[in-house]
Amino acid sequence: MIFDFKFWHYFARQGQLIHNLENSEMRHFNKRLGWIFALGILLFALREIWGMNSSSLTPYLVAGDMDTYSLARWTSLAGTLIWAGIYLAFHTYGAAFLFSRILKIPWRAALVMQTYVTAILVIEKALLFFLFAVLGYTTYLSLFSFGPLAALLFNHSFVILFFNQLTIFTSLIIAIQYRFLRNYVTFSPKWLLFGLILLHVLVALAIGALSLVPLADMIEGFTEGVVPGE
């Protein structure tokens, strides 16, 4: 038998989707995945064009150096598009590969599962972009996370960034992964849920740890010019 993959139809019918994956051939999946990638890359581009995360380029504009500013903006846009491709590919194909190899689940099921995860991440970023566009300013903290609350209680960037990764969308992602994976793993569902929560906490800790790395100083030191003859 053959069934058509319909993203929104199966979003709330994952049990039916899992059953179809196990017993039927799937059509139009690559087309839907292509749309998610296209919309994701477009979203990253719009955020960059609007000016998110480009405040470091403002001094060129203030100084009136329009050529340098334009070149920097185009370079920044190109870097953003490259990062968008890497980001989307990792969360879809990279994570699916790791789940497939580590937990021994079918590749197709892992890929479909991570397609929903990637779509949720894109939706989260789209909602944030819409809110920032309406408000007229941006913040590095997600309004859907515990980051703003942590910023009121703590002044350490590691703690703030850690809680900033724990959002309501993280809960939805864990729920989707749990719903899929429990049909393929042999150990207790409680251990599966615990493992998924632990995984996302470790990822949040890793991202928070990046605040302890002096990236700005490293980049500045790397890009400093060398005086000829020295």
N, C-alpha and C positions, 0 to 999 in steps of 0.2 A: 504494500500500500504506500501511497504518497500523500504527504500533507504539506500545506503551505505555511511557512513560518511568518506569523503576523505578530509584530513586536507587542503592541498594546493589547491585542486579544489574549495573548498568553502571559502577559504581565501579572494578571490576577488569577491565572489558571495554570500555574506551574506544574501541578500534579498531572494535568492533562498533557502538558508539553513533555514532561519526562516520560510519560507512557508512550507518546507518539515517537519520541526519540529512540526508544527501545524496540519499537515494533514496526516502524515505518521509515521510509525515505523522506528527507526534508528538501523542500524547494524554496527558492528565493531568499535563502539565508544570507548569501554573500551580498545580495542587493541591499538588504536591510542594514547589514553591517557596514557597507560602503556609505550609506546615508549617515549613519552615526559618525563615521570617521570624517565625512565631509562637513557635517554640522559642527563637529568638535573643532576641526581646524579653522573653520570660519569664525567660530566663537573666540578662539585664541587670537585670531587676526583682528577682530573687532575690538577686543580688549586692548590690544597693543595700539591700534590706530586711535582709539579713544584716549589713550594716555596712561592706562594702568601700568604701574611698575616702571615708568619711564621718567620719574622725577629727577634721576641723576643726569638727564640730558638737558634740564632746564637752564643751567648756567650758560650753555652755548647759545640758547635763544636770548637770554638776558643780555649777553655780550654782543648780540647782533651778528654773530658768526653764522649766517644762515646756511652757507655751504656745508660747514662742519655739522651743523644741527640736522640738516636734511640727510646727509650721509649717515649720521649716527642713527636717525630714525629708521632709515631703510635697512641698515645693518641689524638694528634691534628687531625689526619686523621679520627679517629673514631668520634670525636666531630663534624667534618665537615660533615660527612655522616649523622649523626643524624640531624644536623641543616638543611642539604639539604632536608631531608624528611619532616621536619616541615615546611620549607619555601615553598616547592612545594605544600604540602597538604593545607596549609593555603590559598595561593593565588588561589588554585583551589576549594577545597571543602568548606573551611571556608568562603571565600568571596562570593561564590555562595549561601551558606546558608544565609548569612546576606542580600544579595540582594533579595533572595526569600522571606524571612520573612518580611523585612522592606517594600519592594515595591510590595509584593504580586504577583510576577511573577512566572511562572511555574519553578519548580526545574530543569527540564531537560534543558530548555533554559538558565537558569542562569549558569548551569554547563558547557554547551557548550561554552557560552560566556567567562567564566573564564578559560576554557581550552586554548582558543586563547590568553588570557592575560598572562597566565603562559608560553606559548610557546614563546611569544614575549620577556618576561623577560629572558628566557633561551637563546634566540638568542642574546639579548643584551650582556649578560655575556660572551657568546661564542665569539662574535666579539671583546670584550675588551680583553679577554684572548689571542686571536690570535694576536692582536696588541701588547700586552705586551710581548708575546713570541718573536715576530719579533724584537721589540726594545731592549729586554733584561733587562728591568726593569719594575717596577710597580709603581702605584700611587693610593692613595685612592680616587682620583677624576676620574669621568667618562669623557672620551673624547667626549661623545655624549651629555653632559649636559652643563649648564651654570656655573658649579663649577669652572673650570679653569679660566674663565673670572672673576668670583667673587673673586677668590684668588688673582688676579692682582689688584683688586680695594679695597678689604677689607682684614683685618687681624684678623677678628673674626671668630672662628670656627663654631659658630652657623649659621652665614650668609652663609658661604661657603658650609656647609653641606646641608643647605636648598636649595640653588640653584643647588647643585649637584644632588638632587633628581628630578629636572625638566629637562627631556631629550627629545630628539626627539621621543623616544619610548613611553614616557608618553603621548605625543600627539596622537600617534597611538592607544594606549590603550584606551584613552578617546573616540576616534572616533569609535572604535569597541563597547565599552560599550553603547555609545549613539545610535549606529545603532540598537543594540539589544533591549535596554530598551524602546526606543520610541514606539515600537510596543506593549508594555504591560502596560505602565503607562497612566493615564488619564489626568495628568496635562500638561501644555504647554511644548513643546519641548525646548523652550528657558530656562525655569526653570530647566528642566532636564539637559541641557548642563551646566548651571551655577552651579547646584548642583554637577555634576561630577567634574568640574574644582575645585570647592571649596573643595571637598573631597580629591583630590590629593594634593592640597595645604596644607590642614590640616595634611595629612600624612607626607609631606615634613617638615612641621614645627615640628611635633612630633619627627622625626628622627634628625632634627637639634638640638632639645632640649636635645637630649641624650649627646651632646658635653658638656653640662653644668653640667652633672652628673659625679663626680669624680670616675668613675668605676675602674680605675687603682689603686687608693688609697684604695678603698673599698675592692678590691680583695686582695691587698697586706696585708691590715689589717686583713682580714679574714683568710689568709693562714699563718700568722706569728705564729711561734711556741710559746708555753707556757712553761716557765721555770719550771721544776718539783719542787714542794714544795712551789710554790707561790700561 
